[in-house]
Amino acid sequence: MALAALTYTVAFAPAFAAPIPEITVTATRRETNIQDTSIAITALGETGLKNTGIDTMASLAKFVPNMVVGQNNNDTQVMIRGIGTSDTTIVSDPSVAIHLDDMYITRTSGLNMLMYDTERVEVLRGPQGTLYGRNATGGSVNIISKRPNNEFGLSTDVLTGDYDRFQFRGALNLPIIDEKLAGRISVVHEDRDGYQENVFPGGTESNDADALAWRAQLLWTPSDKLSVLLKVDDVDFDDVGQQRERLDSPAGNPANAFQGTLAEPRELHKVYKDTPESRELESTSQLMRVDWQFSDAAELTFIAGGTEMFFDFLLDADQDAILFSTVGHPGTSSDSNSQELRLASTTDKPLQWLVGLYRLEEDASQPLLVVNDPGVTINNMWEMESDSQAVFGQLSYELTDEIKLLGGLRHTRDEKTGRGSNEICIPFFSFCPVPERFVFADDSWDETTWLIGADWTPSDDHLYYGKISTGYKAGGFNLIGADPEDTVWDPEEVKSLEIGWKGTLNDGKLRLNTAAFYYDYDDLQVASIINFSRLTTNAAKATVKGVELEAIMQPADGWLINLGIGWLQAEFDEFIGVDPINVPQGSVPPGEPDPIPEDFSGNDLVNSPDWSINFGIQYTFDLGEKGTLLTRLQSHWQDDWYLRPYNLPEDMQDSYATTDVRLIWRSEEDHWSAEAFVNNVSDSLRATSVEVTNGGFFGNINPPQTWGVRIGYNY
């Protein structure tokens, strides 16, 4: 919600006692005041992102109630209100939609490099089944880049820190034809040693960074009624990358096939990896956006774009000195393109409306190569083709000056075709490889999602709202390792009831937003790894309910305080499944054992802590001609939570808190800046994701305590 007011915390005159400025968002596909928008939103602007140090999805989650972000090797897992996905392969789709400049991001590899030269980030909580539609059952994260403008501008900064960290960021804005044509080029380069300490002599150390991202834009505005934006984004990684490490596994379970090498208890971020790990990723996106207000009553928007992504990584799958197991994805690729056409009203009449058409196509492939000692090789291949089409509309009508009714409808058709192959090479047999197995699947799903709501604004400072909405996430295929009857999994569907209040109090110096919600989920998709294959099943039912509070306050000149609280209960009502830990995986098929079904009804959903709290306090000293000095302390606390739906003690992560401190000096006219910070002061470490593979429990760990110093120039 009003966290976006952090954008305005730097002033160069004693005006801090003034009301918090209004925040404009585009969550409803049109510009609105965040306090007049009946959606649970957290929004941060450019200066707010800088003041808080937010530059990744994980750091963003520390400021959003009921949002949890994990890392599964090099893929980012985003959960909102307990809803997300642990399957980041090409056969599945995210449950929280990520949009960059209104274009849907199909794959989450390299996602953390998108947040640079950013104008604003908006996090929409709850199903967004009407305007955003596809795979937004948990919500949507909208990243809005800074656009070209008609003034020359240059900004650059350099950061150095521990782990030999070096970062360069720069942006150049060029007016080409006065008031008609402008361009903007942005770049960020990051180089850092890994957080993991590898005790194997000469071994690679992961959780490092060697990345380059750039963005080029051209904005043509021949008139105040027409604008055309052309944009290219490119992200490149060439490093070890985000790699998981061995965690404690339940003793005596068949999945714990490998014996530990390190002394007990193990230290997080300390590993034994005798296989060199690596990551190569390149992702290039193009976008064209046309906005044309062809009459006083309506505006036409057309957005077309595509992304080409190539990904190659290798990891040590056993992390053991006795046995040898290597897993790689040599040559994962995803080519996608999408088009959206919207027509929206632009008058101030009681009836406001928006209608649109949408289409997304993706062609993706993902190999999996597993090499086990003494030479057993498994070579899997997934190929997916997806085609999603939708027609949608939303309208609002002001019955009176105080009461507004809302309604929306979206019909989506998803078509998918999948091919899977499995090849096994076993030495000592008369044949190698074992005859290859093929799976072909083809299916389609139709779904209509809707929204009904009402707003009540008894005064300019208060908004009460209530709404009932639905969400939908497409089904998919188990292309390897599943019985024929389990090849296709069904879509997941959610019905949501939400009520909320947004208040502006104390003459505009306090903003307080609250929301309460209840979800009824059918066929929730749950993924796990069994016998080197990732399998997804549909849990029959789940219930999610919770309450959220966000507040931002300026109690006196120079002070700013923000607070966010989330309470959540997310449980399976009905779920019969198989915990991979009870399936022997140390041996290679043939001879696969029959899985043992269990009743997990009543278990918590993954990444859904009962409580989460974020708090920040900052004071800005006015130094007169010497500028301003901002001091900030911010903390995030998260209750116990489970990383797997089976809720074993080993699946649970204890509650923990992280605290960051920042000191930022800016010159009088904001040309120069200097910053010093320490993140995760207490060095609190927890796993952010867990998987059971053929070697036991493995997970990714959050970053340790880090510090840095940044010098910047802005013209």
Secondary structure by P-SEA (a helix, b strand, c coil): cccccccccccccccccccccbbbbccccccccccccccbbbbbcaaaaaaaccccaaaaaaacccbbbbbcccbbbbbccccccccccccccccbbbbccccccccccccccccccccbbbbbccccccccccccccbbbbbbcccccccccccccccccccbbbbbbbbbbbbcccccbbbbbbbbbbbbcccccccccccccccccccccbbbbbbbcccccbbbbbbbbbbbbccccccccccccccccccccccccccccccccbbbbccccbbbbbbbbbbbbbbbcccccbbbbbbbcbbbbbbbbcccccccccbbbbbbbcbbbbbbcbbbbbbbbccccccccccccbbbbbbbbbbbbbbcccbbbbbbbbbbbbbbbbccccccccccccbbbbbbbbbbbbbbbbbbbbbbbbcccccccccbbbbbbbbbbbbbbbccbbbbcccccbbbbcccbbbbbbbbbccccccccccbbbbbbbbbbbbbcccccccccbbbbbbbbbbbbcbbbbbbbcccbbbbbbccbbbbbbbbbbbbbcccccbbbbbbbbbbbbbbcbbbbcccccccccccccccccbbbbbcccccccccccbbbbbbbbbbbbccccbbbbbbbbbbbbcccccccccccccccccbbbbbbbbbbbccccccbbbbbcccccbbbbbcccccccccccccccccccccccccccc
